[in-house]
Amino acid sequence: MTAFLEGGCIVRDMKEGVPLLRGTVAVWSQITRKTGAQSISLHVLEFAPGLSPGLANHDCDQVLYFLEQLDRGTQSPDQVTFYIDGRSFEVAPRTGIYIRPNQTFAVENRSPSPIHFVSTQCPESLDGVKFVEPILAPANEAVSVQSPPIVSLADRRSIPTGDRWYRVLVDASVGSKMVTQFVGAIPPGRAPDHFHEYEEVLFILQGEGRMWAGTSHTPIGPGSCVYLPTRQVHCVENTGEQELRLLGVFYPAGSPSVRYDA
């Protein structure tokens, strides 16, 4: 259920509301300009087994993160091919993906169950999600000289900041000068309130906690989607006994370690 906190901060569940359905794809649009964001979005994409329709990026930077199954049980490993303008990449969970402006992507899910990605556009297009025919053969081989757009979390260096750490996935090193995508870890407890000079969305990957915006707060856990306006005073409290991990994307680009005390 949606929680509205001070200053325009919003917290929603990953599959809250009615999804947009097309072929093998279901899209939950949790943070958009229609919900109060200025330039950033957060969509949860579910891909059923099979080849998806194409999804066309607009004139913006788009980043995706391949989620681990929240409850894997005895499922077999994910077998997924990700197509970007026809170029194919074998991808695994805990991977960041950068989609350049006006590129088209599609997903071939060869695993037995649905898989999920978190998608963010910066600046978000008012045209919403656009489906097209998937491109399965590259139209221009020259794109192969660009930086690889697929980044595994395991390949990124862990950067400490106080008692926390983060790993940057998508930034200028893979071609994006507009947006930064990272995964961060928060130990048990509550850090001081702070704010940033950028607009941000968060997706809780694991752990239990509480999202604070000013004096208002709400519980968060795996699958929680959070919107933070620019300069909104906030903090994430870890109320569990293990570290809380989150996916963060912010616009304009910068360093996750830069914050200002409230």
C-alpha positions, 0 to 999 in steps of 0.5 A: 500500500502506498505511503506518502511521507513528508516532502513528497517522498513515496513508498510503494510495493513492487507489484502494487496496482494494475500492471500493463500487459503485453505478450510475455511482459507485465509492467508495474509503473511505481514511480513516474511523473504522474505520481509526483516525480520530477525527472526520474521513474521506477518500473518493475518489469516481469518477463514470463518464459519466452521471447518478449516484445521489444521495448523502445527507450525514449530520448533518455538514459535507461538503466535496469537491474536483474533481480534475484528471485525473492523465493527461489525454492528449488528452481533451476538457474535463470537462463536469460538472453538480453537483446539491445538493438539486436546484440545479444548478451547472456545475463544473470541476476545481480546485473546492471544494464545500460540502455542508450537513448532511442535503443530497443531491447527485448528479453528471452527468458528460457527459465521455467518461471518469470523473472524481474527487472527494475527499470529507471529512465532519466529524464523520464518520457511522458510517453510511457512504456512503448512496445515494438517488434523485437530486434534480433539482428544488429543493424549496425555492427559499429555499436560493438566498439561502445563500452559494454552495457552489461555490468555484474555486481560481483565485478564492481569494487566495494567502496566503504563509506563510514560503516556502509559500502556501495558498488557502482554499476552504471555510470560514465564508465559504461557510457551514461553521463546522466544517471548513476546506478548502485547497490548499497548495504546498510548495517543495523541501526539508523544513520543521521538524517541527510539529503542529496542534490539529486532526485533518487529512487530506491528498491529494497533488495533484502532486509527489513527497515524503516524509511524516514522522511523528516519526522514521518516514516513507514516500514520497508522490506524486499520489493519496496520502491521509494521515491526521494525528491531533490534535497528531501531530508531522509534516512533508511533505518535498518531494523533487522539483525543483518545488513539491509541491501538496496538498489539506488538510481539517481539523476543527475549522475554523481557519487553515492557517497556525497550527502549533506547532513540535515 
